[in-house]
Amino acid sequence: MAGNDDDRDRDGRGDDRAGRDHDSEGGGGFDNDGSESESTGSPRRPKGAYRVGHGKPPAEYRVKPGQCLNPTGRPKGAKNKPKPASSGDVRAMILREARRQVTVSDAQGPVTMSMVEMVYRSLGLRAAKGSVRAGRDFVSLAREAEREEASERTSVLLAIAEYKLEFERRRRALGKKPPGFILDPDGFIVGSKGLVGFRERASEEDKARWQGQRAECQQELKVAKAQLVGVKGRKRARLQREIETLGRVLALIDKALAGSRDAMWILDQGTVFDRDEET
């Protein structure tokens, strides 16, 4: 029997068992994940060492720390980086939003106003409803606005005074109108709230227009005086007020024709002859 076993070994049939045992141990020389098996002829790796396989390239092909695979390409995330806004852009954005027109409901119906006006109105309404904080903020804003207005008015008046004093000083020194002064300070129209306007000498067209207005006022005055005869009560009082107003308008036109720049500016506002008659 032993001889038969030896014969089978010599015939090569006994090697099949050894081959099968080898395949079952090492899976044909590769692990289940496709990497090279440690049971092959290569030396055994220490436990926990890096094993080449799927998603695990050899060490010489791995990306090194700090290595750039696309040195000439766009940096990652560059497309999504916000563009830095300048102070001018921010200011323009704020002013554009503050001046944006919005429509709100009022007691009289829809009203269109700027965004900043709506905010201040809302603040004032909350203060009127009893909000102590809104009332304090609203009064503070009003006082600040009044201080700025007074400061601007003072600056304008001081600038006008300095301009006029320098103009007069140089005019006395030269004996004539000094060069370099674009505006004649005699043409400044100054009111209680600062510079109201500026008026040069009246042109021939202005004088012709005022002469026509003067003739119109004289005609209306003549008619009103004629209607005053025999009239009593409220109608007489209305006619008397109209006669007084027409007399003041005529005096204003006469001053403008005489060279008063204040009178010229008032006539140019176009409101002198817009008189609402009482019924």
C-alpha positions as CSV (number, residue, x, y, z in Angstrom):
1,M,0.0,0.0,0.0
2,A,2.8,2.3,0.8
3,G,4.2,1.6,-2.6
4,N,0.9,2.6,-4.2
5,D,1.0,5.9,-2.3
6,D,4.5,6.5,-3.4
7,D,3.5,5.7,-6.9
8,R,0.7,8.3,-6.8
9,D,3.1,10.8,-5.5
10,R,5.5,10.1,-8.2
11,D,2.8,10.3,-10.8
12,G,2.0,13.9,-9.6
13,R,-1.4,13.2,-8.3
14,G,-0.4,13.8,-4.8
15,D,0.8,17.4,-5.7
16,D,-2.8,18.5,-6.3
17,R,-3.6,18.5,-2.6
18,A,-0.6,20.6,-1.9
19,G,-1.7,23.1,-4.6
20,R,-5.1,23.2,-3.2
21,D,-3.8,23.9,0.2
22,H,-1.6,26.7,-1.1
23,D,-4.5,28.4,-2.9
24,S,-6.8,28.2,0.1
25,E,-4.1,29.8,2.3
26,G,-3.1,32.7,0.2
27,G,-5.9,33.2,-2.3
28,G,-3.5,32.8,-5.3
29,G,-1.0,35.2,-3.9
30,F,-3.4,38.2,-3.4
31,D,-5.6,39.4,-0.7
32,N,-9.4,39.8,-1.1
33,D,-8.9,43.6,-1.8
34,G,-6.5,43.0,-4.7
35,S,-3.3,43.8,-2.8
36,E,-0.4,41.5,-2.8
37,S,-0.6,38.8,-0.2
38,E,1.9,38.5,2.5
39,S,2.0,34.7,1.9
40,T,4.0,35.1,-1.3
41,G,7.7,35.1,-1.6
42,S,8.0,38.7,-0.5
43,P,9.1,39.4,3.0
44,R,6.3,39.9,5.6
45,R,5.3,43.4,6.4
46,P,5.2,44.5,10.0
47,K,1.7,44.7,11.5
48,G,-0.1,48.0,10.8
49,A,2.2,49.0,7.9
50,Y,0.8,50.8,4.8
51,R,-0.7,48.3,2.3
52,V,-1.0,49.2,-1.4
53,G,-4.5,48.7,-2.8
54,H,-7.7,50.5,-3.9
55,G,-7.4,54.2,-3.0
56,K,-3.9,53.5,-1.6
57,P,-1.3,54.2,-4.3
58,P,2.4,53.4,-3.7
59,A,4.3,55.8,-1.6
60,E,6.3,57.2,-4.5
61,Y,3.0,58.3,-6.2
62,R,1.3,59.9,-3.3
63,V,0.8,63.7,-3.1
64,K,3.4,65.2,-0.8
65,P,2.5,67.9,1.7
66,G,2.5,71.3,0.1
67,Q,2.6,69.8,-3.4
68,C,0.4,71.6,-6.0
69,L,-1.0,69.3,-8.7
70,N,-2.3,72.2,-10.9
71,P,0.2,75.1,-10.3
72,T,-1.2,77.2,-13.2
73,G,-4.9,76.6,-12.5
74,R,-7.4,78.7,-10.5
75,P,-7.0,78.3,-6.7
76,K,-9.7,76.4,-5.0
77,G,-12.6,78.6,-3.9
78,A,-11.4,81.7,-5.8
79,K,-14.6,82.0,-7.8
80,N,-16.7,82.2,-4.6
81,K,-14.6,84.9,-2.9
82,P,-16.6,88.1,-2.5
83,K,-15.2,91.2,-4.1
84,P,-14.1,93.7,-1.4
85,A,-16.4,96.8,-1.4
86,S,-14.9,100.2,-1.1
87,S,-16.2,102.9,1.2
88,G,-17.6,104.8,-1.8
89,D,-19.6,101.7,-2.8
90,V,-21.0,101.3,0.7
91,R,-22.0,105.0,0.9
92,A,-23.7,104.9,-2.5
93,M,-25.6,101.8,-1.5
94,I,-26.8,103.3,1.8
95,L,-27.8,106.6,0.1
96,R,-29.6,104.7,-2.7
97,E,-31.5,102.6,-0.2
98,A,-32.3,105.7,2.0
99,R,-33.7,107.5,-1.1
100,R,-35.7,104.6,-2.4
101,Q,-39.4,105.5,-2.8
102,V,-41.9,103.3,-0.9
103,T,-45.6,103.4,-0.6
104,V,-47.2,103.3,2.8
105,S,-50.8,103.6,4.0
106,D,-51.8,106.8,5.7
107,A,-55.0,108.2,7.1
108,Q,-55.6,109.9,3.8
109,G,-54.7,106.8,1.8
110,P,-51.5,105.5,0.1
111,V,-48.6,107.9,0.4
112,T,-45.2,107.7,-1.4
113,M,-42.1,108.8,0.4
114,S,-38.4,108.0,0.7
115,M,-37.3,105.1,2.9
116,V,-35.5,107.4,5.4
117,E,-38.6,109.6,5.7
118,M,-40.7,106.5,6.4
119,V,-38.3,105.4,9.1
120,Y,-38.4,108.8,10.8
121,R,-42.2,108.9,10.5
122,S,-42.5,105.5,12.1
123,L,-40.2,106.6,14.9
124,G,-42.4,109.7,15.5
125,L,-45.6,107.6,15.5
126,R,-44.1,105.2,18.1
127,A,-43.2,108.2,20.2
128,A,-46.7,109.7,19.9
129,K,-48.1,106.3,21.1
130,G,-46.2,106.5,24.3
131,S,-42.9,104.8,23.6
132,V,-40.3,106.4,25.9
133,R,-37.3,105.2,24.0
134,A,-38.8,106.2,20.6
135,G,-39.6,109.7,22.1
136,R,-36.1,110.1,23.4
137,D,-34.5,109.1,20.1
138,F,-36.9,111.3,18.1
139,V,-36.2,114.4,20.2
140,S,-32.5,113.7,20.0
141,L,-32.6,113.4,16.2
142,A,-34.6,116.6,16.0
143,R,-32.2,118.6,18.2
144,E,-29.2,117.3,16.2
145,A,-30.8,118.4,13.0
146,E,-31.6,121.8,14.4
147,R,-28.0,122.2,15.6
148,E,-26.6,121.2,12.1
149,E,-29.0,123.6,10.4
150,A,-28.0,126.5,12.7
151,S,-24.3,125.7,12.2
152,E,-24.7,125.7,8.4
153,R,-26.7,129.0,8.5
154,T,-23.9,130.5,10.6
155,S,-21.2,129.3,8.2
156,V,-23.1,130.8,5.3
157,L,-23.6,134.1,6.9
158,L,-19.9,134.3,8.0
159,A,-18.8,133.4,4.5
160,I,-21.0,136.1,3.0
161,A,-19.7,138.7,5.5
162,E,-16.0,137.8,4.8
163,Y,-16.6,137.9,1.1
164,K,-18.3,141.3,1.3
165,L,-15.7,142.8,3.6
166,E,-12.8,141.7,1.4
167,F,-14.7,143.0,-1.7
168,E,-15.2,146.4,-0.1
169,R,-11.6,146.6,1.1
170,R,-10.2,145.9,-2.4
171,R,-12.8,148.2,-4.0
172,R,-11.7,151.1,-1.8
173,A,-8.0,150.4,-2.5
174,L,-8.5,150.2,-6.3
175,G,-11.3,152.8,-6.6
176,K,-13.3,150.5,-8.7
177,K,-14.8,147.0,-8.7
178,P,-11.9,144.6,-8.0
179,P,-11.1,141.8,-10.4
180,G,-11.4,138.2,-9.4
181,F,-14.8,138.5,-7.7
182,I,-17.3,136.6,-9.8
183,L,-20.3,137.6,-7.7
184,D,-21.1,141.1,-6.7
185,P,-21.9,141.0,-2.9
186,D,-24.5,143.8,-3.4
187,G,-26.5,141.2,-5.2
188,F,-26.7,138.8,-2.2
189,I,-30.2,138.4,-0.8
190,V,-29.9,137.5,2.9
191,G,-32.9,136.4,5.0
192,S,-33.3,135.4,8.6
193,K,-32.3,131.9,7.8
194,G,-29.2,132.7,5.8
195,L,-28.6,133.2,2.1
196,V,-31.9,133.3,0.4
197,G,-30.7,134.0,-3.1
198,F,-28.6,136.0,-5.4
199,R,-29.7,138.6,-8.0
200,E,-27.8,140.5,-10.6
201,R,-29.0,143.7,-12.0
202,A,-32.4,143.6,-13.7
203,S,-32.4,142.9,-17.4
204,E,-34.7,144.7,-19.9
205,E,-36.8,141.6,-20.1
206,D,-37.3,141.6,-16.4
207,K,-38.3,145.3,-16.4
208,A,-40.8,144.7,-19.2
209,R,-42.4,141.8,-17.3
210,W,-42.7,143.8,-14.1
211,Q,-44.1,146.8,-16.0
212,G,-46.8,144.4,-17.3
213,Q,-47.5,143.1,-13.8
214,R,-47.7,146.6,-12.5
215,A,-50.3,147.6,-15.1
216,E,-52.3,144.4,-14.2
217,C,-52.2,145.3,-10.5
218,Q,-53.3,148.8,-11.2
219,Q,-56.3,147.6,-13.2
220,E,-57.3,145.1,-10.5
221,L,-56.9,147.9,-7.9
222,K,-59.2,150.2,-9.9
223,V,-61.9,147.5,-10.1
224,A,-61.7,146.6,-6.5
225,K,-62.1,150.2,-5.4
226,A,-65.1,150.5,-7.7
227,Q,-66.7,147.4,-6.1
228,L,-66.1,148.7,-2.7
229,V,-68.8,151.4,-3.0
230,G,-72.0,150.4,-1.3
231,V,-70.8,147.0,-0.1
232,K,-70.9,146.0,3.5
233,G,-70.2,143.0,5.7
234,R,-67.8,140.2,4.8
235,K,-67.6,141.1,1.1
236,R,-66.4,144.6,2.0
237,A,-63.8,143.3,4.4
238,R,-62.5,140.9,1.6
239,L,-62.3,143.8,-0.9
240,Q,-60.4,145.9,1.6
241,R,-57.9,143.1,2.1
242,E,-57.5,142.7,-1.6
243,I,-56.9,146.5,-2.1
244,E,-54.3,146.4,0.6
245,T,-52.5,143.5,-1.0
246,L,-52.5,145.1,-4.4
247,G,-51.0,148.2,-3.0
248,R,-48.2,146.2,-1.4
249,V,-47.5,144.4,-4.7
250,L,-47.4,147.7,-6.5
251,A,-44.9,149.0,-4.0
252,L,-42.8,145.8,-4.4
253,I,-42.7,146.2,-8.2
254,D,-41.7,149.9,-7.9
255,K,-38.8,148.8,-5.6
256,A,-37.7,146.2,-8.1
257,L,-37.8,148.7,-10.9
258,A,-35.7,151.1,-8.8
259,G,-33.0,148.4,-8.4
260,S,-33.9,146.5,-5.2
261,R,-32.5,143.0,-5.6
262,D,-34.6,141.7,-2.7
263,A,-37.8,142.9,-4.5
264,M,-36.5,141.4,-7.8
265,W,-36.0,138.0,-6.1
266,I,-39.4,138.0,-4.4
267,L,-41.1,138.8,-7.7
268,D,-39.2,136.0,-9.5
269,Q,-40.6,133.4,-7.0
270,G,-43.9,133.6,-8.9
271,T,-46.0,133.6,-5.8
272,V,-46.9,137.2,-5.4
273,F,-49.8,137.1,-7.9
274,D,-51.1,133.7,-6.8
275,R,-53.7,135.1,-4.4
276,D,-56.6,132.9,-3.4
277,E,-59.8,134.9,-3.2
278,E,-62.1,134.3,-0.2
279,T,-65.8,133.6,-0.8
